Amino acid sequence: MSSNQSLFSLGALLIFSLITLRFNSSVLESSRVEIENKVYLTAFSLGDDMIEEIKQKAFDETTVDFPTTDPSTLTPVNSLGDEGETYPNYNDIDDYDKYEKTISAPHAENYHVLCSVFYVDGNNPDQQVYTQTFYKKVNVAVSSPYMQNPVVMTFIFTLK
């Protein structure tokens, strides 16, 4: 075998090695992205499940049996949260304020779900207000050690 043939063989082997390395890196990255997508999809599902659960509750403790036309009769801002009830026996939306739980799924554990409830302005639902209104905004944040950023889902409930 001449030195040119040896050089070509060595060059071909080097190119083959680089292609194999790149292929393995692509497969590994694809697997990482697939797992990350599963983790985020599960987080979205947990957040959506929590919002759907909250949708089944009354707007306020004072409206469990009868609606009201006077917002001042609703739960005061500084009293949002459970009124002595324990989960899963909450009966109104604001019972979920500061509610949190940890959930483990088959492919990732320690999802942390945190709910916050507050009154918002009816004309500007992004504006939190510190008086009772007929609008409550619920934020459900789901985080995990396997996620770079938490998933935050929002829903606005109205009594009108």
N, C-alpha and C positions, 0 to 999 in steps of 0.2 A: 504494500500500500504506500503510495507516495505521500509526501508531506501535504500536498494540496488536498488529496482525498481525506486525510486525517483532519485537516483544518475544516473542510466542508462538513465532515461528520460531527466534529465538535461544535460547529456553528449550528447545525441542525438540532443537535441535542440541547443546546442552549435555548434556541427558539421554542422547542417542544416543552422545555422546563418552564419557560416564561408563560406560555399559553396555558399549561396545566395549573400553574400558580394563580393566574388570573381567573380561570374557570372555578377553581376551588374557592377563591375569594368571593366570586359572584354567588355561588351556591350558599355560602355561609351568610352573606348579606341578605339574600332572599329569605333564608330561614329566620334571621333576626327580625326582618320586617314583618313576616307572617306572624310571629309570636307577638310582636308589638301591636299589630292590628287586632289580634284576638284579645289582648289585654284592654285596649281602648274600646273595642266593641262591647266587652263585658261591662266596662265602666259606664258606657252610655246606657246599656240595658238596666243596670242597677239604678242609675239616676232616673230613668224613665219609669221603672217599677215604683220607685218612691213617690214620684209625682202622681202616678195613677192611683196609688193608695191614698194620698192626701186628697185627691179629687172626690173621693167617696165620703169625705167628712163635711160637717156643717161649716158655714162660713165663720161663725163665731160661737162662743159659749152661750151668748144671749140669743142666738138665732137657731139653736138646736131644735126647738119646738115651733117657734113662730118667727117670721122675719120682722125686721124693724125698718122704720123710715127715718129714724133719728141716729146719725152716726155717733153721737155722744154717748149712746147706751152701749156701744161696742166695748170690747176689752181695751182698757187704757194701754198705751204704748209700753209703759214700764212694767206691765203685767203680762206681756206676751209670753207664751210658754205653757207648759202643762199646769192645769189648775188642780193638782193633786192626783190626776190620773196617771197611770203608768202604761207604757207601751206594752202591748198593742191595743190598749183600750182607750186611746185618744178619741175624742168625739168632735173636735173642730180643728180647723186649719192651724191656728196659732199654737196649738199644743206641740207642734213639731219644731217650734223655734228652739234652736240649740240642741236638737235631738241628733245624736250620733250613734253609729254602730259600725262594727268591723265585720266584714263578710269575707269568707274564703271561697274561691271557686276551684274547680278541678285543675286548671292550668296556672293559676296564680292566686296566692293567698294574701290576706291582709289588705283588702280594699277598705278604705275608710270613707264612710258616707256621713256627711254633715249637712244638716238643714238649717236654714235661717229664714225667718218670716218677719216682714215689716210692712207697715202701711206705706202706700205710695199715692202721689197726686194723680187723680183721674185724668187730667189733661196732659200730664207728663209722667208716664209710668216709670221712667228712669230716675225720677226725683223722689227720694225717700222723704217722708214727712213724719212729724213727731206728734200728730194728733190723729184721732180716729177718722178713717174714711171708709168708703164702701169698696176700697181696692186694697188687696193684700198681695204682696209679691213674695214668692217662695223661691229661694235659691237652693239647689241641691248640688253640693260639690262632692265629687268622687275622686279620691286619690289612691295611689298605690306606690309602693317602693319600686315598682317596675315601670312607672310612667314618669316622663320628664315633667309634664304639666298636668294639673288636675282637670277633670271634665266638670264644667259647671253648666247646669241646666236651670232654666228659669221659667216660671209660669205665673201669670197674674190671675188672681181670683177676684171676682166681683160679686156683690150682693144685688146689684141693680138688675 
